[in-house]
Amino acid sequence: MVENAPNASRADIPGDSIPPHPLADLAGGASADLRVVLAPLSGITDVPFRSLVRSFGTRLVFSEMVASGELVRGDRESRLRSAADGAGVHAVQLAGREAEAMRQAARVVAEDGADLIDINMGCPAKKVVGGASGSALMRDLDHAERLIEATLEGAGGVPVSLKMRLGWDRSTMNAPELARRAERAGIVWVTVHGRTRDQFYEGEADWQAIRAVKEAVTLPVVANGDLVARDQHSAILAKSGADAVMIGRGACGRPWFPALVAGTAPADLPRRSFEALVSAHYDAMLKHYGIGPGLRHARKHLGWYLERASVSPQARADLLRENSHERVAAGLRTLLSGITIGDVDPELQPLRKAA
């Protein structure tokens, strides 16, 4: 089992000082714990993964994107996506194109106990954009503003944040204007992914463009994109002028990474069993989804873990094709036996030597 990080001793990892965060009270008054945030990742940041990331010391983790229309209609999968992952700040991201659906969805998650609601105006996926949601909303800021206002109304007193891209393309870099409108409406903070929609995840994040958003508003701005190594954190904050950073794909197969960056990871992290971590995550997914669906949902995570442990491509492929949950569990024990978390993450080597 993965130990609860708040009860463990902390690694002596230098952190960056940031201004007090307006949502610090959601993190027990510790604004430093909000310097690093886990991004909402569709199909990834489900309840088991969020709970695991939180266990290492990350205080603010977002649910995967929840379609407002489906949630309002009572869709079971949508309710699973929006469910709380245990104690701590319960943050849910909503997506949609209709104001009434966003209003009702915000009311549903607020009544279910959400502490923070985020609006998705950054997803570049074709199926989302094709439905006029996600980053497609940046093509019509008047409509985007109506969705923001509706979400705020449905949320009642629950704080609402907004995640966006720089714009639809390089010729329409309208993130500063959207941020200004969001601030006037009552949004408490914005996250900006440093790419336009047409870039998807290619190229490099534009930190200066995020700085332009920061200069356009007085509310906190979080920078998102490309943080895959701990030493990038300070540079990203300096270049973007942001108040915090959001980690997305950098946490895939490395759920301790946000806490490592923030300096809240437990001191014994390098010595912990990697096999125990992976097996516990796998068991949690089977319990959350049921055995059949859980095995299917787990494959992407298991693939990342096995690759990080340098398991051979053939052995990885064989395990990921396995349809017996029991044989998968046995295979994990065999392939990952004796491996520690420090063995699979080079950034933990200094901590392991110091321990």
Disulfide bonds with the S-S distance in Angstrom:
none
